[in-house]
Protein backbone atom coordinates (compact mmCIF):
# COMPACT_ATOMS: atom_id res chain seq x y z
CA UNK A 1 0.00 0.00 0.00
CA UNK A 2 1.40 3.40 -0.89
CA UNK A 3 0.40 7.00 -1.45
CA UNK A 4 0.90 10.61 -0.51
CA UNK A 5 -0.70 12.28 2.50
CA UNK A 6 -2.35 15.72 2.46
CA UNK A 7 1.05 17.39 2.78
CA UNK A 8 2.29 15.28 -0.17
CA UNK A 9 4.61 13.25 2.08
CA UNK A 10 5.22 9.67 0.87
CA UNK A 11 3.87 6.68 2.80
CA UNK A 12 4.28 2.99 1.99
CA UNK A 13 4.08 -0.38 3.73
CA UNK A 14 4.07 -4.07 2.97
CA UNK A 15 1.34 -6.39 4.20
CA UNK A 16 1.40 -10.18 4.40
CA UNK A 17 -1.43 -12.45 5.42
CA UNK A 18 -3.97 -9.63 5.65
CA UNK A 19 -7.56 -9.84 4.51
CA UNK A 20 -7.61 -8.47 0.93
CA UNK A 21 -11.03 -6.83 1.35
CA UNK A 22 -9.89 -5.08 4.54
CA UNK A 23 -6.72 -3.87 2.80
CA UNK A 24 -8.76 -2.50 -0.10
CA UNK A 25 -11.12 -0.72 2.31
CA UNK A 26 -8.23 0.80 4.26
CA UNK A 27 -6.50 1.94 1.07
CA UNK A 28 -9.70 3.60 -0.17
CA UNK A 29 -10.26 5.37 3.16
CA UNK A 30 -6.70 6.69 3.21
CA UNK A 31 -6.61 7.55 -0.51
CA UNK A 32 -3.78 5.12 -1.15
CA UNK A 33 -3.11 2.52 -3.81
CA UNK A 34 -2.46 -1.19 -3.59
CA UNK A 35 0.04 -3.09 -5.70
CA UNK A 36 0.93 -6.78 -5.74
CA UNK A 37 4.58 -7.71 -6.34
CA UNK A 38 5.05 -10.27 -9.09
CA UNK A 39 8.71 -10.13 -10.13
CA UNK A 40 12.04 -10.47 -8.36
CA UNK A 41 12.61 -6.71 -8.73
CA UNK A 42 9.21 -5.99 -7.14
CA UNK A 43 10.01 -8.22 -4.16
CA UNK A 44 13.41 -6.52 -3.74
CA UNK A 45 11.75 -3.14 -3.35
CA UNK A 46 8.83 -4.41 -1.25
CA UNK A 47 11.38 -6.00 1.09
CA UNK A 48 12.68 -2.49 1.88
CA UNK A 49 9.25 -1.32 3.06
CA UNK A 50 8.24 -1.25 6.71
CA UNK A 51 5.44 -3.60 7.81
CA UNK A 52 2.01 -1.99 7.87
CA UNK A 53 -0.77 -2.62 10.37
CA UNK A 54 -4.49 -2.85 9.66
CA UNK A 55 -6.96 -2.51 12.50
CA UNK A 56 -10.34 -4.28 12.58
CA UNK A 57 -12.08 -0.99 11.76
CA UNK A 58 -10.25 -0.82 8.45
CA UNK A 59 -8.00 2.01 9.59
CA UNK A 60 -4.41 1.38 8.70
CA UNK A 61 -0.99 2.47 9.73
CA UNK A 62 1.18 3.14 6.71
CA UNK A 63 4.45 4.75 7.83
CA UNK A 64 6.34 7.54 6.11
CA UNK A 65 9.11 6.40 3.78
CA UNK A 66 11.89 8.38 2.18
CA UNK A 67 11.25 9.91 -1.21
CA UNK A 68 13.81 7.72 -3.00
CA UNK A 69 12.07 4.51 -1.91
CA UNK A 70 8.67 5.96 -2.82
CA UNK A 71 10.01 6.90 -6.26
CA UNK A 72 11.18 3.30 -6.74
CA UNK A 73 7.66 2.05 -6.03
CA UNK A 74 6.20 4.53 -8.51
CA UNK A 75 8.74 3.56 -11.15
CA UNK A 76 7.36 0.02 -10.95
CA UNK A 77 3.65 0.82 -11.02
CA UNK A 78 3.35 4.35 -12.36
CA UNK A 79 1.80 7.24 -10.51
CA UNK A 80 2.96 10.57 -9.22
CA UNK A 81 6.09 11.64 -11.02
CA UNK A 82 9.29 10.99 -9.16
CA UNK A 83 12.55 11.40 -10.98
CA UNK A 84 12.22 11.93 -14.71
CA UNK A 85 13.26 8.88 -16.70
CA UNK A 86 16.66 9.44 -18.30
CA UNK A 87 15.78 7.53 -21.47
CA UNK A 88 13.89 9.28 -24.21
CA UNK A 89 11.28 7.34 -26.18
CA UNK A 90 11.89 7.11 -29.90
CA UNK A 91 8.19 6.77 -30.77
CA UNK A 92 4.80 7.47 -29.18
CA UNK A 93 4.35 3.71 -28.68
CA UNK A 94 7.22 3.76 -26.16
CA UNK A 95 5.75 6.52 -23.97
CA UNK A 96 5.43 5.51 -20.31
CA UNK A 97 5.18 7.08 -16.84
CA UNK A 98 8.27 9.13 -16.03
CA UNK A 99 8.99 10.21 -19.61
CA UNK A 100 9.46 13.91 -20.31
CA UNK A 101 7.50 15.24 -23.29
CA UNK A 102 6.36 18.56 -24.67
CA UNK A 103 2.58 19.00 -24.31
CA UNK A 104 0.07 21.68 -25.28
CA UNK A 105 -1.25 23.83 -22.46
CA UNK A 106 -3.72 25.76 -24.60
CA UNK A 107 -3.83 27.52 -27.97
CA UNK A 108 -2.78 30.76 -26.29
CA UNK A 109 -0.08 29.32 -24.01
CA UNK A 110 1.56 26.89 -26.43
CA UNK A 111 3.60 23.80 -25.53
CA UNK A 112 5.46 23.14 -22.25
CA UNK A 113 7.60 20.34 -20.76
CA UNK A 114 5.48 17.78 -18.90
CA UNK A 115 6.02 14.43 -17.16
CA UNK A 116 3.83 11.47 -17.98
CA UNK A 117 2.09 10.12 -14.87
CA UNK A 118 -0.27 7.56 -16.44
CA UNK A 119 -0.86 6.21 -19.90
CA UNK A 120 -3.87 4.66 -21.58
CA UNK A 121 -4.13 3.48 -25.17
CA UNK A 122 -4.84 6.90 -26.65
CA UNK A 123 -4.12 9.47 -23.92
CA UNK A 124 -1.73 10.33 -21.12
CA UNK A 125 -2.12 12.03 -17.76
CA UNK A 126 0.57 14.66 -17.29
CA UNK A 127 2.00 16.98 -14.67
CA UNK A 128 3.82 20.13 -15.77
CA UNK A 129 7.55 19.79 -15.08
CA UNK A 130 8.03 23.44 -14.18
CA UNK A 131 4.68 23.89 -12.38
CA UNK A 132 4.16 20.74 -10.26
CA UNK A 133 1.55 22.47 -8.09
CA UNK A 134 -0.82 22.79 -11.06
CA UNK A 135 -3.54 20.14 -11.48
CA UNK A 136 -2.83 17.09 -13.61
CA UNK A 137 -3.98 17.28 -17.22
CA UNK A 138 -4.97 14.69 -19.82
CA UNK A 139 -3.86 15.01 -23.43
CA UNK A 140 -4.15 12.69 -26.44
CA UNK A 141 -0.88 10.99 -27.33
CA UNK A 142 -1.16 12.44 -30.83
CA UNK A 143 -0.88 15.98 -29.38
CA UNK A 144 2.50 15.37 -27.70
CA UNK A 145 5.93 16.26 -29.03
CA UNK A 146 8.85 13.93 -28.27
CA UNK A 147 12.25 15.33 -27.34
CA UNK A 148 14.87 14.79 -30.01
CA UNK A 149 18.23 13.40 -28.85
CA UNK A 150 20.06 14.23 -32.08
N, C-alpha and C positions, 0 to 999 in steps of 0.2 A: 504494500500500500504506500502511495507517495502522493505528494501534492504541496502546494504553497499555502501558507496561512494568510490571514488578512493583511499582514505586513509584508507579504511576499517572501517570507523566510521558508527555506526548504525543510520538509519533514519526510521521513521514509522509515519503514520498518519491514521486517520479514515476519511471516506468520507460518507456523507449522501445526497441523492437527486441529485447526480451528474450523468451526462450522462455516461453510461457504456462504450461506444465506446471511448469517450474522456479520461476516466480513463485508459483504456487499452493502448491507444496511448501514454499518458504521462508516464505510467509505462515502456513501451518499450523504449521510448526515454531516460529515466533516468536509465535503466537497473535494474528496481525494479520489485517486484512480487506483485500480487494482491491475496487476500484471502477474502472469504466471511464467516463471522461468522454464525454458525448454532446451536451451543449449548449454554447453560447458561454460561459455563466456557469461551467459546470464547467471548461472550458479556462482561463478567467481565474484560477480558484483553483488548479488544477493547475500553472499556470505559475509560481506563487509558491513551489512546493515545491522543495526541493533534489533533485538527482539521486540515485537510490539505486544500489547496486551489489550484484549477485548473483554469488556465487562458484560454481564448478562443483559444489561439495558441496551446494549448495542453501542454504547459510547466506547471509544477506543483511545489508547495512548499511543501516539505515533511521534517518537522523539524527533528533535531537530537533528539534521545532518549537515555536514559541510557542503558548500556549493559544488565543489569538484565531484563529490560522490553523487549528488543529485543530478549533475550534468551527465554523468555516466549512465544513470538510469534513463534519463530522457534520450540519450543517444541510442539506446536500445529500443525504446518504444515510441519515440516521438513525443512532442509536447511543447512546453514552453521552451523558447530558444535558450540554450546554454551557449557554449562557445560555437562560433561559426565554423562549419566544416571547411577544412583547408582545401579539399578537392573541389574542382569546378566541374559541373556536369557538361558534357559535350552535346547533349540533346535534351529536349524537354522530357523525353521518356525516362531520363536518369534523375530527374528532380526528386528530392527527398527532404525530410525535415533536417534543418541545419544548413541547407544551401543558401548562399547569398545570391539574390537576383535583383534585377531592376524592375520595379512595378509601377503602374500608373496610379497616382493619387487621385487626380481628376483632370478634366480637360484643361482647366486653368492652371493647376499646379504642376503638371507634367509627371515625369518619372523620377522615382527615388529608390535608393537601396533598401531592400527588405529581406528578412530572414523567413524562410519557410518553416512553419510550425507543424502543419498537417497537410496531407495531400490526399485527394480523392482522384477518381479517374480523369475528371475534366477541370478541376479547380484546386486551388491551394489556399490555405489560411496563412496569412502573413502577419508579421510584426515589423514595423519600421525600424531599421537598424539605428538610425540617429534620433528617433523619438519613441523609445520603448514604453513610455507612459501612455501613448495613444492607444485607443482600442484596436484589437485585431481586425483585419480586413480579409475579405475573400475576393479573389480575382481568378478569372479563367486562366488556365495554363497558356492558352494562345495569346494572352495579353502581356506576358512576361518577356523580358529581354534577358538573355544569358550573358554573363561576363566573358569576354574573349581573353584567352591566355596568350595569344600571339601578337 
